[in-house]
């Protein structure tokens, strides 16, 4: 792999690199200034193809990247960063997207774990509802778009509570009767990847693959514990611990929906995002709100103070006033 781009370098005569903000197996992600639109920050997703590929296959791979980038540039959804440009620079291809401020869900989960607590289920379900909106939009495209790399670190929360699915690195456009060329090596992150996605070129993946990764992501966020990869579960079915055994505060409904989404065989999962959303949320209204992490009280007295019934407070207040009155009377 070639060296990363240096700070201050300008790509396409427009995008001035500030810093590298992410790194993966096939390239980097850079924060850059758009010099044509003052004040606009953007994220550049870099794709460096395998140079060991035969020239013909490499050419086809880059052509496919451009076709899929064209599709992504047409997308417009509040839970997806806008892809505004794409181009090549030597052996590398680039997607230019809106830069999304805020923390990713992996960071929030780690912060909760450090506080010896869990992310509140209501917050996680609010994010899940937004993610379901984004994936339903992608899956409704003609042809459908499968993301293939849903995980906590690819989900960012803006300061006002809006979720963004930020990385299109392993996206697959499901064109019928088309031989799929792997334009980006790797099959997603193992902890969230279904069995069918280990097949090399992703020929057997479909929208149910995203549903598996969605369920695995929720499992991790609600338990602070990775679910283990699908291959391990295939060999050891009992290796997946039910979420409520780790975090008893999770509702039974949420647990059932997550385990359904994480079924090893695609036919045993929800067949659409809407079916999974219905199983997870039903008719509940889940508002979008800023991120909150419930911190445990440092001692039991603080917790008792927060949970003292109002009638007990009135009783002790009245008793205290009576004692003050008695002391005042005796002093006279």
C-alpha positions in Angstrom: 0.0 0.0 0.0 1.3 3.5 -0.9 2.1 6.1 1.7 -0.9 8.2 3.1 -1.5 11.6 1.6 0.3 14.5 3.4 -1.4 17.3 5.3 -1.9 20.3 3.0 -1.9 18.3 -0.3 -4.8 19.2 -2.6 -6.6 16.5 -4.6 -8.6 17.2 -7.7 -7.5 20.9 -7.5 -10.2 21.3 -4.8 -9.9 19.1 -1.6 -7.1 20.3 0.8 -6.2 17.5 3.2 -6.3 18.4 6.9 -5.6 15.0 8.5 -6.2 11.3 8.3 -9.2 10.5 10.5 -9.6 6.8 9.7 -7.7 3.8 8.3 -8.8 0.5 6.8 -7.4 -2.4 4.9 -7.9 -0.8 1.5 -7.2 2.8 2.2 -7.7 5.8 4.5 -10.3 8.4 5.3 -9.3 12.0 5.3 -10.8 15.2 6.6 -10.4 17.9 4.0 -11.4 21.5 3.2 -13.5 22.1 0.1 -11.6 25.1 -1.3 -14.5 25.9 -3.7 -17.0 26.2 -0.8 -15.5 28.2 2.0 -16.1 26.6 5.4 -17.3 23.3 4.1 -15.5 20.2 5.5 -15.7 16.9 3.8 -14.6 13.3 4.3 -12.6 11.5 1.5 -13.0 7.8 1.5 -9.9 6.3 -0.3 -10.0 3.0 -2.1 -6.7 1.4 -3.3 -7.2 -1.6 -5.4 -5.2 -4.8 -5.3 -2.3 -4.2 -7.7 -1.8 -8.0 -8.0 -5.0 -8.3 -10.0 -4.6 -8.8 -13.8 -4.9 -5.6 -15.7 -8.3 -6.6 -17.2 -9.8 -7.4 -13.8 -8.3 -4.3 -12.3 -9.9 -2.2 -15.0 -13.3 -3.8 -14.5 -13.0 -3.3 -10.8 -12.3 0.4 -11.2 -15.2 0.7 -13.7 -17.5 -0.9 -11.2 -16.3 1.5 -8.5 -17.3 4.4 -10.7 -20.7 2.9 -11.5 -21.5 2.3 -7.8 -20.1 5.8 -6.9 -22.6 7.2 -9.4 -25.4 5.4 -7.7 -24.3 6.6 -4.3 -24.1 10.2 -5.5 -27.8 10.1 -6.3 -28.8 9.1 -2.8 -30.5 11.7 -0.6 -31.5 10.7 2.9 -31.1 12.5 6.3 -29.4 9.5 7.9 -26.8 9.1 5.1 -23.9 11.5 4.5 -24.3 13.1 1.0 -21.8 11.8 -1.5 -21.0 14.9 -3.5 -18.1 13.8 -5.8 -15.9 10.9 -6.8 -12.7 10.7 -8.8 -9.4 8.8 -9.3 -5.9 9.9 -8.4 -3.3 7.5 -9.8 -4.0 4.0 -8.5 -6.5 5.2 -5.9 -10.2 6.0 -6.2 -12.0 8.4 -3.9 -15.6 9.1 -2.6 -16.2 12.6 -1.3 -18.9 12.8 1.4 -20.2 15.3 3.9 -18.1 15.3 7.1 -20.3 14.2 10.0 -19.4 15.7 13.4 -20.0 13.8 16.6 -19.0 10.5 18.3 -19.6 7.1 16.8 -21.6 4.5 18.7 -18.5 2.4 19.5 -17.0 5.4 21.4 -20.3 5.9 23.3 -20.4 2.2 24.2 -16.9 2.3 25.5 -17.6 5.4 27.6 -20.7 3.6 29.1 -18.6 0.5 29.9 -16.0 2.7 31.6 -18.8 4.0 33.8 -19.7 0.4 34.6 -23.1 0.8 33.0 -24.9 0.2 29.7 -26.2 2.5 27.1 -29.9 3.2 27.9 -32.2 0.9 25.8 -34.4 3.9 24.8 -31.4 5.6 23.3 -30.3 2.5 21.4 -33.8 1.9 20.1 -34.0 5.5 18.9 -30.7 5.0 17.0 -32.1 1.7 15.7 -35.2 3.4 14.4 -33.1 5.9 12.4 -30.8 3.2 11.1 -33.9 1.2 10.0 -35.0 4.3 8.0 -31.6 4.5 6.3 -31.4 0.8 5.4 -35.0 0.7 4.2 -34.2 3.6 1.9 -31.1 1.8 0.6 -32.9 -1.5 0.1 -35.8 0.2 -1.8 -33.4 1.4 -4.5 -33.7 -0.1 -7.9 -31.5 -2.2 -7.8 -31.3 -2.6 -4.0 -28.2 -1.3 -2.3 -26.7 -3.5 0.5 -24.3 -1.8 2.8 -22.5 -4.9 4.1 -20.5 -3.2 6.9 -22.9 -2.1 9.6 -21.2 -1.8 12.9 -21.0 0.6 15.9 -18.0 2.5 14.5 -19.8 3.2 11.2 -22.7 4.9 13.0 -22.2 8.5 14.2 -24.5 10.6 16.3 -24.5 14.3 15.6 -24.8 16.8 18.6 -28.6 17.0 18.0 -29.1 13.3 18.1 -29.3 12.5 14.4 -27.7 9.1 13.4 -25.6 8.9 10.2 -24.5 5.6 8.6 -21.1 7.0 7.5 -19.1 4.4 5.6 -19.9 3.1 2.2 -16.7 1.1 1.9 -18.2 -2.3 1.2 -21.5 -1.3 -0.5 -22.9 -3.6 -3.1 -25.3 -2.7 -5.8 -27.4 -5.8 -6.4 -27.7 -5.6 -10.2 -29.4 -8.7 -11.6 -27.5 -11.1 -13.9 -24.2 -9.2 -13.3 -21.0 -10.9 -12.2 -19.9 -9.1 -9.1 -16.2 -8.2 -8.9 -14.8 -7.6 -5.4 -13.7 -3.9 -5.7 -12.7 -3.7 -2.0 -11.1 -6.7 -0.4 -12.5 -7.8 3.0 -16.0 -8.9 3.9 -16.9 -6.5 6.7 -16.0 -6.8 10.3 -16.1 -10.4 11.6 -18.1 -9.7 14.7 -21.0 -8.4 12.7 -20.7 -10.4 9.4 -23.1 -13.2 8.5 -22.0 -16.6 7.2 -23.0 -15.9 3.6 -20.7 -12.9 3.5 -17.6 -15.0 3.9 -18.0 -16.3 0.3 -15.4 -14.1 -1.4 -17.2 -11.9 -3.9 -20.3 -11.4 -1.9 -22.4 -13.1 -4.5 -24.7 -14.6 -1.9 -25.3 -11.4 0.2 -28.6 -9.6 0.1 -30.6 -7.3 2.3 -30.8 -10.0 5.0 -27.1 -9.7 5.4 -27.6 -6.1 6.6 -30.3 -7.3 8.9 -27.8 -9.8 10.6 -25.2 -7.0 11.0 -27.9 -4.7 12.4 -28.9 -7.2 15.0 -25.3 -7.9 16.0 -24.6 -4.2 16.3 -27.6 -3.8 18.7 -26.4 -6.8 20.7 -23.0 -5.2 21.2 -24.4 -1.8 22.1 -26.8 -3.1 24.7 -24.5 -5.6 26.3 -21.0 -4.0 26.0 -20.0 -7.5 24.8 -19.2 -8.6 21.2 -21.5 -11.3 20.0 -18.8 -13.5 18.5 -18.5 -14.2 14.8 -20.9 -16.4 12.9 -18.4 -19.1 12.1 -17.8 -19.7 15.8 -21.5 -19.9 16.4 -21.9 -22.4 13.5 -19.4 -24.7 15.3 -20.6 -23.9 18.8 -24.3 -22.8 18.7 -24.4 -22.2 22.5 -21.6 -19.6 22.3 -24.0 -16.8 21.8 -25.1 -15.6 25.2 -28.7 -14.3 25.3 -28.5 -10.5 25.8 -30.7 -10.4 28.9 -28.3 -12.7 30.7 -25.7 -10.0 30.4 -27.9 -6.9 30.8 -31.2 -7.8 32.6 -32.6 -4.3 31.9 -33.1 -5.2 28.2 -36.8 -5.9 27.5 -37.8 -9.4 26.3 -39.2 -8.0 23.1 -35.8 -6.3 22.2 -33.9 -9.6 23.0 -36.3 -11.7 20.8 -35.9 -9.3 17.9 -32.1 -9.2 18.1 -31.8 -13.0 18.3 -34.2 -13.3 15.3 -32.1 -10.9 13.2 -28.9 -12.9 14.1 -30.1 -16.2 12.9 -27.3 -18.0 11.0 -29.4 -18.9 8.0 -30.8 -16.0 6.0 -34.2 -17.7 5.6 -34.6 -17.7 9.4 -34.1 -13.9 9.8 -36.6 -11.1 9.2 -36.9 -10.8 5.4 -37.1 -7.0 5.4 -36.0 -4.1 7.5 -39.6 -3.2 8.1 -40.3 -6.7 9.5 -37.3 -6.3 11.9 -38.4 -2.8 12.9 -41.9 -4.1 13.7 -40.5 -6.9 15.8 -38.1 -4.5 17.6 -40.3 -1.4 18.1 -43.9 -2.3 17.3 -46.0 0.8 17.4 -43.8 2.6 19.9 -42.9 6.2 19.1 -39.1 6.6 19.6 -38.1 10.3 19.5 -34.8 11.5 18.3 -32.9 13.1 21.2 -29.4 14.2 22.2 -27.2 11.4 23.6 -27.4 10.7 27.3 -25.4 8.2 29.4 -26.9 7.3 32.7 -24.1 7.3 35.3 -24.3 5.1 38.4 -24.5 7.0 41.7 -21.2 6.8 43.6 -22.9 5.5 46.8 -26.2 4.0 47.9 -27.3 7.2 49.8 -27.5 9.2 46.5 -29.7 6.5 45.0 -31.9 6.4 48.1 -32.3 10.2 48.0 -33.4 10.0 44.4 -36.0 7.4 45.2 -37.4 8.6 48.5 -41.3 8.7 48.2 -42.8 12.2 48.4 -45.0 11.2 51.5 -41.8 10.3 53.4 -40.3 13.7 52.7 -43.5 15.5 54.0 -43.5 13.3 57.1 -39.9 14.2 58.1 -40.4 17.9 57.2 -43.4 18.1 59.5 -41.5 16.3 62.3 -38.6 18.7 61.9 -40.9 21.7 62.2 -42.6 20.3 65.3 -39.2 19.8 67.0 -38.2 23.4 66.1 -41.5 24.7 67.6 -41.0 22.6 70.7 -37.5 23.9 71.3 -38.6 27.5 70.7 -41.5 27.1 73.3 -39.2 25.6 76.0 -36.7 28.3 75.5 -39.3 30.9 76.4 
